[in-house]
C-alpha cells in the first residue's frame, strides 16, 4: 500500500480480517463504497479485486484516497520541474517575508542545540497568534503564499520548514491531474517533520520540555522528504485505467445520492465510535489542502493549545444524542437499496475494567440494530482481538474489532479466515511427527507442516 501518514484508527494491522469478511459478501469486480475512508488503507486493499468508491468528508482524506486509488501518471520530468519551482518560490518567500536572518539563526541554533536561543527566536517571529498586525483577513486579502510561515512557524514546524511548505504549495497550483498525488506526498513530508505530541498532529509540543525531540524534528527538510516520496511514484509510474471514484462529502449526503447507490454492491463503514471529533486530528493537513487562511478558534481562555482554526467538521456520529439515528440511516439505506454492509467497530475487550463511557453506541446496541433492520438471519458478526493505540506514544489498549456483516452472503463456501490461518502458521514448529523427519532436513520439516496446515 502507498502509505502517506500515520492515521488515527488506521485498519492496516487487521486488513486481512476485514477483507476476508468482505469476500463473503462481495463478488470479484463488485463496486464497494468505502464510506468513511480515512487514510485509504481499506480502499487500497480492496482495489485489487473490486471497483472502489471512496468517500470522506475531510479534504486531506479525499486527497489521500485520490492519490491511492486513482494514482496519476507521473514522470521524472515532472519532478525536475517541480523541484526547480520550489527552489525559486522558497527564495522569493524568504525575501518577501524578510526571513533570511531568522533562518540563518535557526540553522545555527539547531546545530548547536541551543534551546534558549531557538525559543527566543520563535517568540520574536510574528504570527497570527502573537501579533495584531498580522490577521487572517489581511493574509487572505494579500494571498502571498505565507500561510504556514504566519500560522505554524515556531510551533508545529520550524521557520524554514514552514517556508518550504508554503513554497511547495505555491508550486503545486499549476498542476491539475497530479495535484492530489503531490499534496499526498507533501502530507508525508509534513508528517515526517511535524513537532507534535503524537502522530496525528493534534497539538504541538512544548520546545522547552521536549527539546531533544524538537531538534530532531527541526533537522528534517520538508522539501527533501517531499521529493523523496514523489520519486517513489516516478519509479513505479504507469497509466491507471479503472472505474474507481472518490468523493468528498458527509456520509449523510452520499447515502441520498441515487446515482451512486444504484452502482454499489457493498458499503464498508468504519465510522467514528467515540465522542472525540476526528477533525482535531490532521487539521493542519486540511489547512494545507484548502489554503484559505482560516479564522482562529478562540475559547474563553484564549486560543486553543492545538492552534485550531474555524470551519472544522463536527460529525453527528461523535455525538451520543445523534449517533444511533445516523447509523440507523446508514443501515436503512443499505436495506432499502439491497446493498450489503460491512461495518467495523472496535470495542474494549474487558468492559468491566476498560472505560466505555466515551463510546456513542455500545456494540450490543449496534448488533441489535443490525438484526432489527436486516433480520437476524442476515447478520453475521466476525471478531478479532488486537491492541489499539490512540497515538504512537500511548500504551496500546486491548480491543475487539467487530466486523458486522449484513445482507446476502454471496460466497459462503469460498472464504477462509486468513488471520486465523496466519496465526496458525506462525505457531508451527518443526516436529518429528511427519513423514520426512528422517531426512534430517530441519527446514523441510516446517515446510511440510505448513502445507499440511493449509490443506
C-alpha positions as CSV (number, residue, x, y, z in Angstrom):
1,X,0.0,0.0,0.0
2,X,1.1,3.6,-0.7
3,X,1.3,4.9,2.9
4,X,1.5,8.6,3.4
5,X,0.6,9.3,7.1
6,X,0.2,7.6,10.5
7,X,-3.6,7.6,10.7
8,X,-5.8,7.6,13.8
9,X,-7.9,4.5,13.7
10,X,-5.9,3.0,10.8
11,X,-7.0,-0.5,10.0
12,X,-3.8,-1.6,8.2
13,X,-3.0,-4.0,11.0
14,X,-6.2,-6.0,10.6
15,X,-6.7,-5.7,6.8
16,X,-6.7,-9.4,6.2
17,X,-9.5,-9.8,8.8
18,X,-11.6,-7.2,7.1
19,X,-11.0,-8.3,3.5
20,X,-11.7,-11.9,4.4
21,X,-15.2,-10.9,5.8
22,X,-15.9,-8.7,2.8
23,X,-15.1,-11.6,0.4
24,X,-18.1,-13.4,1.8
25,X,-20.5,-10.6,0.8
26,X,-19.0,-9.3,-2.4
27,X,-18.0,-10.9,-5.7
28,X,-14.9,-10.1,-7.7
29,X,-15.5,-6.9,-9.7
30,X,-18.3,-5.6,-7.5
31,X,-18.5,-1.9,-6.6
32,X,-17.6,-1.3,-2.9
33,X,-18.2,2.1,-1.3
34,X,-15.7,2.8,1.5
35,X,-17.9,5.5,3.1
36,X,-15.5,6.7,5.9
37,X,-12.3,6.1,4.0
38,X,-9.8,7.9,6.2
39,X,-6.2,7.2,5.2
40,X,-7.3,4.8,2.5
41,X,-5.9,1.6,4.0
42,X,-9.0,-0.4,3.3
43,X,-9.7,1.2,-0.1
44,X,-6.2,0.3,-1.2
45,X,-6.6,-3.3,-0.1
46,X,-9.9,-3.6,-1.9
47,X,-8.6,-2.0,-5.1
48,X,-7.0,-5.3,-6.4
49,X,-10.3,-7.2,-6.7
50,X,-13.1,-4.6,-6.7
51,X,-14.2,-1.3,-8.2
52,X,-13.7,1.1,-5.3
53,X,-15.8,4.2,-4.5
54,X,-14.0,6.1,-1.7
55,X,-15.6,8.9,0.4
56,X,-14.5,11.0,3.3
57,X,-15.7,14.5,4.5
58,X,-12.2,15.7,5.3
59,X,-10.3,17.3,2.5
60,X,-7.0,15.7,3.4
61,X,-8.6,12.2,3.4
62,X,-10.1,12.9,0.0
63,X,-6.7,13.9,-1.2
64,X,-5.0,10.7,0.2
65,X,-7.6,8.4,-1.3
66,X,-7.4,10.1,-4.7
67,X,-3.7,9.5,-4.7
68,X,-4.0,5.9,-3.6
69,X,-6.8,4.5,-5.8
70,X,-6.6,7.0,-8.7
71,X,-2.9,7.4,-9.0
72,X,-1.9,9.6,-12.0
73,X,0.9,9.0,-14.4
74,X,4.0,10.9,-13.0
75,X,7.4,11.2,-14.6
76,X,10.9,12.3,-13.6
77,X,10.5,15.3,-15.9
78,X,7.5,16.4,-13.8
79,X,9.7,16.0,-10.7
80,X,12.5,18.1,-12.1
81,X,10.2,20.9,-13.0
82,X,8.6,20.9,-9.5
83,X,12.0,20.9,-7.8
84,X,13.1,23.9,-9.7
85,X,9.9,25.8,-9.0
86,X,10.1,25.0,-5.3
87,X,13.7,26.4,-5.1
88,X,12.6,29.7,-6.8
89,X,9.5,30.0,-4.6
90,X,11.5,29.4,-1.4
91,X,14.0,32.1,-2.3
92,X,11.1,34.5,-3.2
93,X,9.2,33.8,0.1
94,X,12.3,34.3,2.2
95,X,12.9,37.7,0.6
96,X,9.2,38.7,0.7
97,X,8.9,37.9,4.5
98,X,12.4,39.2,5.4
99,X,13.4,35.8,6.9
100,X,17.0,35.4,5.8
101,X,18.5,36.3,9.2
102,X,15.9,34.2,11.1
103,X,16.6,31.1,9.0
104,X,20.4,31.6,9.3
105,X,20.0,31.8,13.1
106,X,17.6,28.9,13.3
107,X,20.0,26.7,11.4
108,X,22.8,27.8,13.8
109,X,20.7,27.1,17.0
110,X,19.6,23.7,15.7
111,X,23.3,22.7,15.0
112,X,24.3,24.0,18.5
113,X,21.1,22.6,20.1
114,X,20.7,25.9,21.8
115,X,17.3,25.6,23.3
116,X,17.1,29.0,24.9
117,X,18.1,30.9,21.8
118,X,15.8,29.0,19.5
119,X,12.8,29.6,21.8
120,X,13.6,33.3,21.9
121,X,13.8,33.2,18.1
122,X,10.3,31.7,17.8
123,X,8.9,34.2,20.3
124,X,10.1,37.0,18.2
125,X,8.7,35.5,15.0
126,X,5.4,37.2,14.2
127,X,2.3,35.0,13.6
128,X,-1.5,35.4,13.6
129,X,-1.3,34.1,17.2
130,X,1.0,36.7,18.7
131,X,0.7,39.8,16.5
132,X,-2.1,42.2,16.0
133,X,-0.5,43.4,12.7
134,X,-1.0,40.0,11.1
135,X,-4.5,38.7,10.8
136,X,-6.2,36.0,8.7
137,X,-8.2,38.6,6.8
138,X,-5.0,40.6,5.9
139,X,-3.2,37.4,4.8
140,X,-6.2,36.2,2.9
141,X,-6.6,39.6,1.0
142,X,-2.9,39.7,0.0
143,X,-2.6,35.9,-0.7
144,X,1.2,35.9,-0.8
145,X,1.6,32.2,0.0
146,X,2.8,32.8,3.5
147,X,0.1,30.9,5.4
148,X,2.4,28.4,7.2
149,X,5.0,31.0,7.9
150,X,2.5,33.1,9.7
151,X,0.4,30.4,11.3
152,X,2.6,27.5,12.3
153,X,6.3,28.5,12.2
154,X,7.8,28.1,15.6
155,X,5.2,25.6,16.8
156,X,4.3,22.6,14.6
157,X,7.2,23.5,12.3
158,X,10.4,25.5,12.2
159,X,10.6,28.7,10.3
160,X,12.5,27.2,7.4
161,X,10.2,24.2,7.4
162,X,7.1,26.5,7.2
163,X,8.7,28.4,4.3
164,X,9.3,25.1,2.5
165,X,5.6,24.0,2.9
166,X,4.4,27.3,1.5
167,X,6.9,27.2,-1.3
168,X,5.8,23.6,-2.2
169,X,2.0,24.5,-2.1
170,X,2.6,27.5,-4.4
171,X,4.5,25.2,-6.8
172,X,1.6,22.8,-7.0
173,X,-1.1,25.3,-8.1
174,X,-0.5,24.8,-11.8
175,X,-1.0,21.1,-11.6
176,X,-4.4,19.5,-12.0
177,X,-4.3,15.8,-12.7
178,X,-1.3,15.3,-10.4
179,X,-2.4,17.7,-7.7
180,X,-3.8,15.2,-5.2
181,X,-0.8,12.9,-5.5
182,X,1.6,15.8,-5.0
183,X,-0.4,17.0,-1.9
184,X,-0.3,13.5,-0.5
185,X,3.5,13.5,-0.9
186,X,3.5,16.8,0.9
187,X,1.4,15.3,3.7
188,X,4.0,12.6,4.0
189,X,6.8,15.2,4.4
190,X,4.8,17.2,6.9
191,X,4.1,14.0,8.9
192,X,7.9,13.3,9.0
193,X,8.8,16.9,10.1
194,X,5.9,17.9,12.5
195,X,6.7,18.6,16.1
196,X,3.6,17.3,17.8
197,X,2.7,15.1,20.8
198,X,1.6,12.2,18.6
199,X,1.5,11.2,15.0
200,X,-1.9,12.8,14.5
201,X,-0.8,16.5,14.5
202,X,-3.4,17.4,17.1
203,X,-1.2,19.6,19.3
204,X,2.4,21.0,19.1
205,X,4.8,20.0,21.8
206,X,6.5,22.5,24.2
207,X,10.0,23.0,22.9
208,X,11.5,23.7,26.4
209,X,10.1,20.4,27.8
210,X,10.9,18.3,24.6
211,X,14.0,20.0,23.2
212,X,15.8,16.8,22.3
213,X,12.9,15.6,20.1
214,X,12.4,19.2,18.9
215,X,15.9,19.5,17.5
216,X,15.5,16.1,15.7
217,X,12.2,17.3,14.2
218,X,13.7,20.6,13.1
219,X,16.5,18.9,11.2
220,X,14.1,17.3,8.8
221,X,13.9,19.0,5.4
222,X,10.3,19.2,4.2
223,X,11.5,19.6,0.6
224,X,13.8,16.6,0.7
225,X,11.1,14.3,2.2
226,X,8.5,15.6,-0.3
227,X,10.8,14.9,-3.3
228,X,11.7,11.5,-1.8
229,X,8.1,10.5,-1.7
230,X,7.4,11.9,-5.2
231,X,10.3,9.9,-6.6
232,X,8.7,6.6,-5.4
233,X,5.9,7.3,-7.9
234,X,8.2,8.2,-10.8
235,X,10.0,4.9,-10.4
236,X,6.7,2.9,-10.4
237,X,4.5,5.1,-12.6
238,X,2.1,3.8,-15.1
239,X,-1.2,4.9,-16.5
240,X,-4.1,3.8,-14.4
241,X,-7.4,3.0,-16.1
242,X,-10.1,2.0,-13.6
243,X,-13.7,2.8,-12.7
244,X,-12.8,4.0,-9.2
245,X,-14.3,7.2,-7.9
246,X,-13.5,9.5,-4.9
247,X,-16.0,11.7,-3.1
248,X,-15.6,14.4,-0.5
249,X,-19.0,14.8,1.2
250,X,-20.6,14.0,4.5
251,X,-21.9,10.4,4.5
252,X,-25.4,11.6,5.0
253,X,-25.2,13.2,1.6
254,X,-23.8,10.3,-0.3
255,X,-26.4,7.9,1.0
256,X,-29.0,10.1,-0.6
257,X,-27.3,10.1,-4.0
258,X,-29.2,7.5,-6.0
259,X,-26.8,7.8,-8.9
260,X,-24.1,6.5,-6.7
261,X,-26.1,3.9,-4.8
262,X,-27.5,2.2,-7.9
263,X,-24.0,1.1,-8.7
264,X,-22.9,0.0,-5.3
265,X,-22.9,-3.7,-4.2
266,X,-21.5,-3.3,-0.7
267,X,-20.7,-0.5,1.7
268,X,-17.8,-0.8,4.0
269,X,-18.2,1.5,7.0
270,X,-15.7,2.3,9.7
271,X,-17.4,5.2,11.5
272,X,-16.2,7.2,14.5
273,X,-17.3,5.4,17.6
274,X,-16.4,7.7,20.4
275,X,-17.3,11.3,21.3
276,X,-13.9,12.6,20.2
277,X,-14.2,14.6,17.0
278,X,-11.7,13.4,14.4
279,X,-11.4,16.8,12.8
280,X,-8.9,17.8,15.5
281,X,-6.6,15.3,14.1
282,X,-4.6,16.3,11.0
283,X,-6.3,19.7,11.0
284,X,-3.1,21.3,9.6
285,X,-3.3,19.0,6.6
286,X,-6.8,20.3,5.9
287,X,-5.4,23.9,6.2
288,X,-2.6,23.0,3.7
289,X,-5.0,21.5,1.2
290,X,-7.6,24.2,1.4
291,X,-5.1,27.0,1.9
292,X,-7.7,29.7,2.6
293,X,-6.2,31.5,5.6
294,X,-8.9,30.3,8.1
295,X,-10.0,32.3,11.1
296,X,-8.7,31.3,14.5
297,X,-10.7,29.3,17.1
298,X,-11.0,31.1,20.4
299,X,-12.3,29.9,23.7
300,X,-12.9,31.7,27.0
301,X,-9.3,31.1,28.0
302,X,-7.9,32.2,24.6
303,X,-6.6,30.3,21.6
304,X,-6.6,26.5,21.7
305,X,-3.5,24.5,22.5
306,X,-3.8,22.8,19.2
307,X,-3.9,26.2,17.3
308,X,-7.2,25.1,15.8
309,X,-8.9,27.2,13.2
310,X,-12.6,27.7,12.4
311,X,-14.6,25.5,10.0
312,X,-13.6,22.1,11.3
313,X,-16.2,19.5,10.5
314,X,-18.2,18.2,13.5
315,X,-19.6,14.7,12.9
316,X,-23.0,13.7,14.3
317,X,-21.6,10.2,14.7
318,X,-19.4,11.5,17.6
319,X,-22.5,12.9,19.4
320,X,-24.3,10.5,21.7
321,X,-27.6,12.3,21.0
322,X,-27.4,11.6,17.2
323,X,-25.1,8.7,16.6
324,X,-27.8,6.0,16.7
325,X,-30.0,7.8,14.3
326,X,-27.1,8.3,11.8
327,X,-26.2,4.6,12.0
328,X,-29.8,3.6,11.6
329,X,-29.9,5.8,8.5
330,X,-26.9,4.0,7.0
331,X,-28.3,0.6,7.7
332,X,-31.7,1.6,6.4
333,X,-30.3,2.8,3.1
334,X,-28.4,-0.4,2.6
335,X,-31.5,-2.5,3.3
336,X,-33.7,-0.3,1.0
337,X,-31.3,-0.5,-2.0
338,X,-30.3,-4.2,-1.4
339,X,-26.7,-3.2,-0.6
340,X,-24.6,-5.4,1.6
341,X,-23.0,-3.7,4.6
342,X,-19.7,-4.5,6.3
343,X,-19.4,-2.4,9.4
344,X,-16.2,-2.2,11.5
345,X,-16.4,-1.3,15.2
346,X,-13.7,-1.5,17.8
347,X,-14.8,-2.0,21.4
348,X,-12.9,-2.8,24.7
349,X,-12.2,-6.4,25.4
350,X,-12.9,-6.1,29.1
351,X,-16.0,-3.9,29.5
352,X,-15.7,-4.0,33.3
353,X,-12.1,-2.8,33.5
354,X,-12.0,-0.6,30.4
355,X,-14.0,2.6,30.2
356,X,-16.8,2.7,27.6
357,X,-18.4,6.0,28.6
358,X,-17.0,7.8,25.6
359,X,-18.5,5.4,23.1
360,X,-21.6,6.8,21.4
361,X,-23.1,3.4,20.8
362,X,-22.4,0.1,22.5
363,X,-21.5,-2.9,20.4
364,X,-24.6,-4.7,21.8
365,X,-26.8,-1.8,20.6
366,X,-25.2,-1.8,17.2
367,X,-25.6,-5.6,16.6
368,X,-29.3,-5.4,17.8
369,X,-29.9,-2.5,15.4
370,X,-28.5,-4.5,12.5
371,X,-30.6,-7.5,13.3
372,X,-33.7,-5.3,13.6
373,X,-33.2,-3.7,10.2
374,X,-31.8,-6.7,8.2
375,X,-33.3,-9.5,10.2
376,X,-31.2,-11.8,12.5
377,X,-30.5,-14.4,9.8
378,X,-29.0,-11.8,7.5
379,X,-26.4,-10.6,10.1
380,X,-23.1,-12.2,10.8
381,X,-20.6,-10.9,13.4
382,X,-16.9,-11.7,13.0
383,X,-14.4,-10.6,15.6
384,X,-10.7,-10.5,16.3
385,X,-8.6,-9.3,19.3
386,X,-5.9,-6.7,18.8
387,X,-4.2,-3.8,20.5
388,X,-5.3,-0.4,19.5
389,X,-3.1,2.7,20.1
390,X,-4.6,6.2,20.2
391,X,-1.3,7.7,19.3
392,X,2.3,6.5,18.9
393,X,3.3,7.4,22.4
394,X,0.3,5.9,24.3
395,X,0.0,2.4,25.8
396,X,-2.0,0.2,23.4
397,X,-5.4,-0.9,24.7
398,X,-6.8,-4.3,24.1
399,X,-9.9,-4.2,22.0
400,X,-12.1,-6.5,19.9
401,X,-12.5,-5.5,16.3
402,X,-16.0,-6.4,15.3
403,X,-17.0,-6.8,11.6
404,X,-20.8,-6.8,11.4
405,X,-21.7,-8.2,8.0
406,X,-25.3,-7.6,6.9
407,X,-27.2,-8.8,3.8
408,X,-26.7,-11.7,1.4
409,X,-23.7,-14.0,1.9
410,X,-22.5,-14.4,-1.7
411,X,-19.6,-16.7,-1.2
412,X,-20.4,-18.8,1.9
413,X,-18.3,-21.8,0.9
414,X,-15.4,-19.9,-0.7
415,X,-14.0,-17.9,2.1
416,X,-11.4,-18.6,4.8
417,X,-10.3,-16.7,7.9
418,X,-6.9,-15.6,6.7
419,X,-6.0,-14.0,10.0
420,X,-6.5,-17.4,11.7
421,X,-4.5,-19.2,9.1
422,X,-1.6,-16.8,9.5
423,X,-1.7,-17.2,13.3
424,X,-1.6,-21.0,13.0
425,X,1.3,-20.8,10.5
426,X,3.3,-18.6,12.8
427,X,2.9,-21.0,15.7
428,X,4.1,-24.0,13.6
429,X,7.5,-25.6,14.6
430,X,9.4,-28.4,13.0
431,X,8.4,-31.8,14.5
432,X,9.3,-35.4,14.2
433,X,5.6,-36.2,13.6
434,X,5.7,-36.0,9.9
435,X,6.8,-38.5,7.1
436,X,10.0,-36.7,6.2
437,X,11.5,-36.4,9.7
438,X,14.2,-39.0,8.9
439,X,15.6,-36.8,6.1
440,X,17.1,-34.6,8.9
441,X,16.3,-31.5,6.8
442,X,15.1,-29.2,9.5
443,X,13.7,-26.6,7.2
444,X,11.7,-29.1,5.1
445,X,10.0,-30.4,8.3
446,X,8.4,-27.0,8.9
447,X,7.5,-26.6,5.2
448,X,5.7,-29.9,5.3
449,X,3.8,-28.8,8.4
450,X,2.8,-25.5,6.8
451,X,1.5,-27.3,3.7
452,X,-0.4,-29.7,5.9
453,X,-1.9,-26.8,7.8
454,X,-3.1,-25.1,4.6
455,X,-4.6,-28.3,3.3
